[in-house]
């Protein structure tokens, strides 16, 4: 294992090559200078499509200035350092039904895309009209895997799973106002439909990563 010692962090600069997927920097709890230094370590080692996640505005601005060509997605609080185009494989469908859930959904979509999946965003699920969900799902071809972001009672992942033979990655969000997503998390964990796997609250990175692995395996 090749490690770059930065004093405040030990950066494993070979992990991305070992795993074959873009590296990520979790920005919460780190200073702007620390995030930039870690990014410089990774990009300097040859890493591409490095994901800076959970980044605040000051951090995103600093990354944009420090790394020419950086792609910044403010709503998802995410930046892609040293971006290179990847040809999308398979199909990941990222679903939600409320504007409040779109930030987490978009993080998942961007991560899956950076890893090499073709992603279709569908942020208009009829959450207030469950009877319309079957027809809505049939409007497009079946994906390899769904990511379903939901911060309400958490029923949407189960409803989608019950209407498809594909795996559903449930992404509970804290945008429901019910104990910061606890209700959505517990509902997803206790889904009565087999084939629902669950990531932690607001973990769009984990949802997108898992969805890509499933999608790539089936492509």
Secondary structure, 3 states (H helix, E strand, C coil): CCEEECCCCEEECCHHHHHCCCCEEECCCCCHHHHHHHHHHHHHCCCCCEEEECCCHHHHHHHHHHCCCCEEECCCCEEEECCCCCCCEEEEEEECCCHHHHHHHHHHHHHHHHHCEEEEEECCCCCCCHHHHHHHHCCCCCCCEEEEEECCCCHHHHHHHCCCCCEEEEEECHHHCCHHHHHHHHHHHCCCCCCEEEECCCCHHHHHHHHHHHHHHHC
